[in-house]
Amino acid sequence: MSATGPILITGGTGKIGHVLVRHFLDRGRTVIATSRSAEKLAALAAEMPSAREKLISLPIDLAKAGGAERLAERLDAMRLF
């Protein structure tokens, strides 16, 4: 079986997260990247303009109370899964 759904990468602007985002985008996958910093997410998207339609950026701080719940609500509203 081949996975085809979107990939969720929390901390998508960190060192490992950045590499994972690029890896999956290079393979044509849709990537949902989260980060505490909207500015860093914008910079990440600017690095990969050809993947603009495949990169979904969500500025959410998962370390804050309610962060995970907000992420779940946003993902549910997107109806990607």
C-alpha positions as CSV (number, residue, x, y, z in Angstrom):
1,M,0.0,0.0,0.0
2,S,1.2,3.5,-0.9
3,A,0.5,6.4,1.4
4,T,-0.8,9.4,-0.5
5,G,-2.3,11.7,2.1
6,P,-0.8,14.9,3.5
7,I,2.2,14.7,5.8
8,L,2.0,16.7,9.1
9,I,5.4,17.9,10.3
10,T,5.4,19.8,13.6
11,G,8.4,22.1,14.1
12,G,8.6,22.4,10.3
13,T,11.0,25.3,10.5
14,G,13.5,23.6,12.8
15,K,16.6,21.8,11.6
16,I,15.1,18.3,11.3
17,G,11.7,19.6,10.4
18,H,13.0,21.7,7.6
19,V,14.8,18.7,6.1
20,L,11.7,16.6,6.3
21,V,9.5,19.3,4.7
22,R,11.9,19.5,1.8
23,H,12.2,15.7,1.5
24,F,8.5,15.2,1.2
25,L,7.8,18.2,-1.0
26,D,10.6,17.0,-3.4
27,R,8.6,13.8,-3.7
28,G,5.4,15.6,-4.6
29,R,3.7,15.1,-1.3
30,T,1.5,17.7,0.3
31,V,3.1,18.9,3.6
32,I,1.4,20.6,6.5
33,A,4.1,22.3,8.5
34,T,3.6,23.9,11.9
35,S,5.8,26.4,13.7
36,R,5.5,28.9,16.4
37,S,6.8,31.6,14.0
38,A,4.7,32.7,11.0
39,E,7.8,34.6,9.8
40,K,9.8,31.4,9.7
41,L,7.0,29.6,7.9
42,A,6.9,32.4,5.3
43,A,10.7,32.1,4.8
44,L,10.3,28.3,4.4
45,A,7.7,28.8,1.7
46,A,9.8,31.4,0.0
47,E,12.7,28.9,-0.3
48,M,10.5,26.5,-2.2
49,P,8.3,28.5,-4.6
50,S,7.7,25.6,-6.9
51,A,6.0,23.7,-4.0
52,R,3.7,26.6,-3.1
53,E,0.5,24.6,-3.8
54,K,1.8,21.6,-1.8
55,L,3.0,23.4,1.4
56,I,0.4,24.3,4.0
57,S,1.8,26.5,6.8
58,L,0.1,26.6,10.2
59,P,1.6,29.0,12.8
60,I,0.7,27.2,16.0
61,D,2.6,26.9,19.3
62,L,2.0,23.3,20.4
63,A,3.8,24.0,23.7
64,K,1.2,26.4,24.8
65,A,-2.0,25.3,26.6
66,G,-4.6,24.5,24.0
67,G,-2.1,24.4,21.1
68,A,-2.8,20.8,20.2
69,E,-6.5,21.3,20.3
70,R,-6.2,24.3,18.0
71,L,-4.1,22.3,15.6
72,A,-6.7,19.5,15.6
73,E,-9.5,22.0,15.0
74,R,-7.6,23.5,12.0
75,L,-6.8,20.1,10.5
76,D,-10.4,19.0,11.0
77,A,-11.7,22.2,9.2
78,M,-9.3,21.5,6.3
79,R,-10.9,18.0,5.8
80,L,-7.6,16.6,4.4
81,F,-7.6,13.5,6.4
